[in-house]
Amino acid sequence: SSSSSSSSSSPPSSSSMWLGWGYLLMCCAFAATQGSASATIALGVAYAGDLGSMSAGIVFACHTLTSLLLAPGVAQRLGGKVSLLIGSSLMTLYVISYFSLHSNSEALYRPLIIVGSLLGGVGTGLIWIAQGVYMTRIVREHAARTGIFAPKISGWASGIFAAIALGGEVAIKGACTPIDLSTPAYLFLILGLICALSTICLLLLKNDLSSIRIERRYNEVIQHDEAPLAHPSNIPVILGEGGERGGLMSESDHPLNDAAAQEKSWKKIVATINLLRTDSRILMLLPFNLCFGMTL
């Protein structure tokens, strides 16, 4: 007991501390990029008129399709860091495309903004999924290093992300609201530079490609019933509260089992559809969710 208490009270390693600082960096970079893109949507409608409205529609449509069809597979294959970099870069191009309003030539800025909106929609869809993948892997590794129960770390990580992301978005929107420029193109340039700086900061994140290799190898082994090379006992397991081991996880419940994760996701989708069909009161929430989404 004395050994377990001493291990739980020992100071975190520098690598463990870097996982925490890296996560905070990701949250801040995400908040700056998402806040700048969200402000661009609102400012685009205000300054570009019908073109801004069409641009916003393109962004939301591409965001929805990317989140449903493209982003999950890309984030799982490339990893959270690379996917965050791609999504943030695409969003940067979207914001900077509005700087073309400075030319006062519709033949120039109209196609640039439309193309930028397509890229920005894909970027927003990808970056939201990527931050979830990155947070999940950071939580797993942090739990394995420190011995803290993973759901506890996940709860704190989610709360920190929500506070920084929403706070940053509100701050950027609030800073842009009182500005009334005769040439708003320079405001879009400033927002684009913020996105570019955030993208550069993402380069400092811990690369999670090693986690992806472990997951792929684990899935290959359990699919082919090979020797227990990648059995959960040989992969860093998430320890219990206070550092106790508490037994190994089964293969079906192991966090690196993508098949189990996909099955759980599918069950959630089916349960949601059944709930919508059987309980009409749930439909009353749709207008509120729609209004919430439009305010963002």
Phi, psi and omega in degrees: 000323180294324179292320179293322179291322179292325179290324180286333181266357180291148182294149180293150179288165179296325178294319179295320178295324180294328176301319179291314179294323177296322178293319177297322177297318178298316180298316181293317179295319177298315181298318181294317181292311181295321178295319179294318179294319179295320177294325178296322178299313181293316180291327178296319177295323183287321187260333183257358175064230183298325178296321178295321178295317178296320179298317179297319178298319178296318180299312182294321180295313179294325177299315182295312182295319180294318180297325183277320192251324192251313191300316182301316180293320180294316182295323179290325183278316184271338182097163183294317184296309182296320179294322175298319179297316180295312181298317180294323178295318179295320178293327176296317178297323178297313182294316182292336180300333179286346175294341178294346175300338180296337182286340183059019178246109182297327178297338179264309188282334182297307179295326180295318180291322179295313178296318178298325178293320176299314179294319180296322177296317176296320180296317180294320177297323182284320187289329179291319178290321183296321180294328177293319178295316181295318180296319180299316182288326176294320179297316180298313183291321179295321178294320180293327182280322187260338183083010178277144182300129187301314179302328178293316177296319181298320179296315178296317181297319179295318179295318178296316180298314181298318181295315182288316183295309181291320178297318178295320180295316179296321181295316181292317177297318179296325179289330181275340186297312184283356183278125178233098185254142174288333176237084186290354182301326181291332175294320176295326178295318178297316178296323177295322177294325176297317178297319180296318178295321178295321178297319178297321179297329180295339178296338182278354183291156175293133179283129182257021179295328178296323177295324180293319179297320178297317181296316180297316181295320180298316180295322178297320183292313184288336178284327183259005179052046179280182177299157186288049178294319181249031175299149180311334179291339180261002177245139181310118182265157178276120184278165182277184180299129179081000176099359180287149186284308172072017177094154180277154176280151172286162182297326182289333181260356184294138185295343180268005179272099182294328180297318178294321179296318180294322179295320178295321179296318180295320178297323178295319179297314180296318180296322179295316179297317179297323179294321178295328181282326187265335183237104183291342180294334179296328180298336180292341179280342184300314179301322180292320177294323178295316178296321178296317179296320180291328179291329177290000000 
